[in-house]
Amino acid sequence: MRLKSIAAVVFLAGVLVGCSSPQRITLKDNTVIEARDEVKYNKRTGFYEYEDIRGKKNQINSDSILMIEEM
């Protein structure tokens, strides 16, 4: 019984870790920003929205971005 509980906890931890997809944003001025999760584009505003590694929500103009890649 104890072994099943441990296996369940390990499985859930793996699933939760696998759900996040941190990304790296490189700006045209070579500044690098790390985002916790997937960066999302807001068509209405023309800005990318992301949450930084400290948990703060930010927006950045799409014209400033050189590339976005998974870490």
N, C-alpha and C positions, 0 to 999 in steps of 0.2 A: 504494500500500500504506500509506504513512504517513497519507494522508487518511482511510482507513478506520479506522485505529487511533484517530485523533483523534475521529472521529465516534462510535466505540464508547464512548470514555471520556465524551464529552459526554452521550451517551444514558444511560449508566449513572448518571451524576451526577444527571441529571434525574429518573430513576426513583426513586433513593434519596431525593431531596429531596421528591418527590411522595408518598412513603409516610408521612411523618410528618404529623401533624395537630395542631400545638400549639393549646392551648386556654387560655382565660382564665377563672378561677374568681372570681366576686364573692361575697363573704360578706355576711351580713346587717348587719355593722358597717361595710360599705363598703370593707373590705380587699380588695385585688386580688392574686391569685396567678396566676403564669404557669406552665403545665405544658408539658413538652416534647412529650408525646404525648397521645392521647386519655385522658380521665379515665374510670376504670372503677368501677362501683358493685358492692360486695360485699353481696349480699342477706343473707348469713348474719350479718355484723357490723353492717350498717346504715351503713357508712362508704364514702366515695369514696376510691379509691386513685389516686395520681398520682406522677409523677416531676417534680421542679421543674427549673428551667433549669440548676441546678448538677449535676443528676444524682442528687440525694438522693430516696429514696422516702419518701412521706408518706401519711398518712391523715387525713381530716377527716370529722367527723360530718355526715350529710346534713341535719340540722336547722339547721346553721350556714350552709348555702349558699343564696344568693339566686338565682344563675344561673350557668350554664356555657355559654360560647360559643367558637366557633372564632376564632382570631386571623387 
